[in-house]
């Protein structure tokens, strides 16, 4: 292995290690957070159940009044969740600065490199003002609890039609909490990734003379746009992100589409440096470096060859296969079986891809006003 290959490998390994450590940190922190929230919610449900137990006459007004009371009692839980997510975000953000200072300076080899750092407490306060997917943390939490309340209200109406009593109502409250719990996990993971991307960008901008620009880099894994049921499930890399990766476009350091592109987005900026010698590192250039890939899911259907999708949740998704490849997502896509290709981009887009009506996966997306948008099938077909 040449010296420049060793440097590139070190950078790749350290990035993967950091993301793995963030995953472990998220999982441990989420277990503590959700345990505390579950306990608080259980106490609230016990209070609601005690009040509901004496009400034998099922009336819509009374049921909705109990739901409003339940929501009011959850205000403290919402505040606790926001505080907890900003705390873990601040800790992860401070650590990400340290790691990306080291990664982007190639272990301090770049001369006169400007290290960036802020304390976890400073970053914790800033986390409240960092938008993800166009919304602030407080908005995401409000929407999560609001969606849960709306879902419970619909369940209450269904329960009335089925002749359920108040014990059934309390059970539906508990089911609504499960949905809120999943949203809390989603928000926490999204914010940890968002600040990791922001930390790397802050370091790059502070050393802008060392970088030519950046490329979109998605997680190189299978998607689950299409399953045997015929329903898109959104498990794995999404169409938008894999297309941006496959386009292989170099964006200006402070330009290009918004990243993260959406909630649960795990994409990163791949920074394009000047030549090694321009950076003061006495080695020759390399053409390409290998990237890791994974295929994830519950398992592979022996009849169809499709991967059974699985949500990330708090513990991640099992890895079915892994390895390395050269190039962008387009190159990885060509390594997948036809069945997994269909799952990843859907049957209609795969047909257009195989027929040559679209030249590559990068043609599936367009950039409008600084935001990436997937082209509709009718646009791809030219209808």
Helices and strands as residue ranges (DSSP letters): H 3-52, H 60-73, H 75-104, H 120-127, H 137-161, H 166-206, G 208-210, E 211-217, H 239-247, E 268-273, E 290-296, E 299-300, E 307-308, E 319-326, H 329-333, H 338-345, H 347-355, G 361-364, E 365-368, E 371-374, H 377-381
